Amino acid sequence: MKMRIPLSACWLVACCLLALAGVIGLAVRGAPAAESQPGCRTTFAKEGATCTVRLVFRSPLPAADLLEICFEFKHLKEFYHESEVRLLKKGADWQTVEYRTDYTVGTSTATYRKTIDRARHTVGFTMLDNKVSGWGIPVMTALSGSYAISASGDLRTITYEQSVTMDKEIGVLEWTMIQRKTNAFFADFEAYVRLQEARRPKTSQPPKKGNPP
């Protein structure tokens, strides 16, 4: 007997993936296959209709470069192709971005406000609006999260945290699928950061005193 996945479960995953894509995106074009480096950690938790996710990993990129990757719209346009994205408004330290995804039986449009605090090395994001059309499509009622960059010796630690609340309780099947797809998102995000590391020009170290150049 074949197991049939309810359409509503598929839409729940689709909506959650759209939420996770609110800052970075699900696909990296031109990036090598994602392979987590030592120190990469992911955590998941859910209670009722709310789920939270967390990713932590390290990078040698300067904090300013990492903040730009997380915040600037040009990075989103470069590699995110799962939805139609539009920069609606922007200021020196904020922007409003719209994501529209068309499916066979419906459409999902979400608007996010992103803010950057360069002094604290953080990027925050909050969902302002989420509209869906189509039969049986769950709705995100709340979403917020942040990226935080901190020093770890010669490396920087990137911490991504997000909380999403749906309009109904998340079941076991949906939760399993969300975790699997979220792990794929995390791998793609890390792969994009690794790609930027590879693109960064190598800086030569000055020769030590007493050694030939």
C-alpha positions as CSV (number, residue, x, y, z in Angstrom):
1,M,0.0,0.0,0.0
2,K,1.5,3.3,-1.1
3,M,1.6,6.2,1.4
4,R,0.1,9.4,0.1
5,I,1.4,12.7,1.4
6,P,-1.4,15.2,2.0
7,L,-1.3,18.3,-0.2
8,S,-1.5,20.5,2.9
9,A,1.7,18.9,4.2
10,C,3.5,19.7,0.9
11,W,2.3,23.3,1.1
12,L,3.5,23.6,4.7
13,V,7.0,22.6,3.6
14,A,6.8,25.0,0.6
15,C,5.8,27.9,2.9
16,C,8.5,27.2,5.5
17,L,11.1,26.9,2.7
18,L,10.0,30.3,1.4
19,A,10.4,31.7,4.9
20,L,13.9,30.2,5.3
21,A,14.8,31.8,1.9
22,G,13.9,35.2,3.3
23,V,17.5,36.2,3.8
24,I,19.7,33.9,1.8
25,G,18.1,31.4,-0.6
26,L,17.9,27.8,-1.3
27,A,20.1,27.2,-4.3
28,V,23.7,28.2,-5.0
29,R,24.6,28.3,-8.7
30,G,28.3,27.9,-9.4
31,A,29.1,26.8,-5.9
32,P,30.9,23.5,-5.1
33,A,28.9,20.7,-3.4
34,A,28.3,21.7,0.2
35,E,30.4,19.9,2.7
36,S,30.1,21.2,6.3
37,Q,33.4,22.2,7.9
38,P,34.3,21.1,11.5
39,G,32.4,23.2,14.0
40,C,29.2,23.5,12.0
41,R,26.2,22.9,14.2
42,T,22.4,22.8,13.6
43,T,19.6,22.6,16.0
44,F,15.8,22.3,15.6
45,A,12.9,22.7,18.0
46,K,9.1,22.9,17.7
47,E,6.1,23.4,19.9
48,G,2.6,23.4,18.5
49,A,2.5,25.6,15.4
50,T,5.9,27.2,16.0
51,C,9.3,25.9,15.0
52,T,12.8,27.3,15.6
53,V,16.0,26.6,13.7
54,R,19.7,27.5,14.4
55,L,22.9,27.2,12.4
56,V,26.4,27.9,13.6
57,F,29.6,27.7,11.5
58,R,32.9,29.5,11.1
59,S,34.5,31.5,8.2
60,P,37.8,33.3,7.7
61,L,36.0,36.1,5.9
62,P,36.1,39.6,7.6
63,A,32.9,40.4,9.5
64,A,32.1,43.2,7.1
65,D,32.1,40.8,4.1
66,L,29.9,38.3,6.0
67,L,27.4,41.1,6.9
68,E,27.2,42.1,3.3
69,I,26.5,38.5,2.2
70,C,23.6,38.4,4.7
71,F,22.2,41.8,4.0
72,E,22.9,43.2,0.6
73,F,20.2,42.6,-2.1
74,K,22.8,42.1,-4.8
75,H,23.9,38.8,-3.2
76,L,20.2,37.6,-3.2
77,K,19.8,38.5,-6.8
78,E,23.1,36.7,-7.7
79,F,22.1,33.2,-6.5
80,Y,18.5,33.0,-5.4
81,H,16.3,31.7,-8.2
82,E,13.5,29.8,-6.3
83,S,11.2,32.9,-6.3
84,E,10.8,36.2,-8.0
85,V,12.4,38.7,-5.7
86,R,12.0,42.5,-5.7
87,L,13.6,45.2,-3.7
88,L,10.7,47.4,-2.7
89,K,12.4,50.0,-0.5
90,K,15.8,50.6,1.1
91,G,17.7,52.9,3.4
92,A,21.2,53.0,4.7
93,D,20.6,50.2,7.2
94,W,17.3,48.6,6.2
95,Q,15.4,47.2,3.2
96,T,12.1,45.7,2.3
97,V,12.1,42.7,0.0
98,E,9.2,40.8,-1.6
99,Y,9.3,37.1,-2.6
100,R,6.7,35.7,-4.9
101,T,6.5,32.0,-5.7
102,D,4.1,30.5,-8.2
103,Y,3.0,26.9,-7.8
104,T,0.6,24.7,-9.9
105,V,-2.4,25.5,-7.7
106,G,-1.5,28.7,-6.0
107,T,0.8,31.6,-5.2
108,S,2.7,32.7,-2.1
109,T,3.9,36.3,-1.7
110,A,5.8,37.3,1.4
111,T,7.3,40.6,2.4
112,Y,10.3,41.0,4.8
113,R,12.0,43.9,6.4
114,K,15.7,43.4,6.9
115,T,17.9,45.6,9.1
116,I,21.6,45.7,9.7
117,D,23.5,46.9,12.8
118,R,27.1,47.2,11.7
119,A,28.4,48.1,15.1
120,R,26.9,44.9,16.6
121,H,27.7,42.8,13.5
122,T,24.1,41.6,13.2
123,V,21.4,41.4,10.5
124,G,17.7,41.0,11.6
125,F,14.7,40.1,9.6
126,T,10.9,40.1,10.2
127,M,8.0,39.1,8.0
128,L,5.7,42.0,7.4
129,D,3.1,40.3,5.3
130,N,2.3,36.8,3.8
131,K,-0.4,36.3,1.3
132,V,-1.3,32.9,-0.2
133,S,-3.9,31.9,-2.8
134,G,-4.8,28.3,-3.5
135,W,-6.6,25.4,-1.8
136,G,-5.2,24.1,1.5
137,I,-2.2,26.4,1.7
138,P,-1.1,27.0,5.3
139,V,-0.2,30.6,6.3
140,M,2.8,31.8,8.2
141,T,1.4,34.1,10.9
142,A,4.8,35.2,12.3
143,L,8.4,35.0,11.3
144,S,11.6,36.6,12.7
145,G,15.2,35.9,13.0
146,S,18.8,37.1,12.8
147,Y,22.3,36.6,11.7
148,A,25.1,37.4,14.2
149,I,28.8,37.6,13.4
150,S,31.3,37.2,16.3
151,A,35.1,36.8,16.5
152,S,36.7,33.4,17.1
153,G,40.4,33.9,17.0
154,D,41.4,34.2,13.4
155,L,37.9,33.1,12.3
156,R,34.4,34.6,12.5
157,T,31.4,32.6,13.8
158,I,28.1,33.0,11.9
159,T,25.0,32.2,14.0
160,Y,21.7,32.1,12.1
161,E,18.5,31.8,14.2
162,Q,14.9,31.9,13.0
163,S,11.4,31.3,14.5
164,V,8.3,30.6,12.3
165,T,4.7,30.3,13.5
166,M,2.1,28.7,11.2
167,D,-1.6,28.9,11.3
168,K,-2.0,25.3,12.5
169,E,0.0,22.8,14.5
170,I,3.0,21.2,12.8
171,G,2.6,17.4,12.5
172,V,5.2,14.7,12.7
173,L,5.3,14.2,8.9
174,E,5.6,17.9,8.2
175,W,8.3,18.3,10.9
176,T,10.4,15.5,9.4
177,M,10.2,17.1,5.9
178,I,10.9,20.6,7.3
179,Q,14.1,19.4,9.0
180,R,15.3,17.6,5.9
181,K,14.7,20.6,3.7
182,T,16.1,23.0,6.2
183,N,19.3,21.1,6.4
184,A,19.6,21.4,2.6
185,F,19.1,25.2,3.0
186,F,21.8,25.4,5.6
187,A,24.2,23.4,3.4
188,D,23.6,25.8,0.5
189,F,24.0,28.8,2.6
190,E,27.4,27.6,3.9
191,A,28.4,26.6,0.4
192,Y,27.8,30.2,-0.8
193,V,29.9,31.5,2.0
194,R,32.7,29.0,1.0
195,L,32.4,30.2,-2.6
196,Q,33.0,33.8,-1.5
197,E,36.0,32.6,0.5
198,A,37.5,31.0,-2.6
199,R,36.9,34.2,-4.6
200,R,38.7,36.4,-2.1
201,P,42.2,37.3,-3.2
202,K,44.9,35.6,-1.1
203,T,47.0,38.0,0.9
204,S,50.7,37.2,1.3
205,Q,52.2,37.2,4.7
206,P,55.4,39.3,5.2
207,P,58.5,37.2,5.7
208,K,59.7,36.6,9.2
209,K,62.8,38.4,10.3
210,G,66.0,36.4,9.5
211,N,64.2,34.3,6.8
212,P,64.6,34.9,3.0
213,P,61.6,36.5,1.3
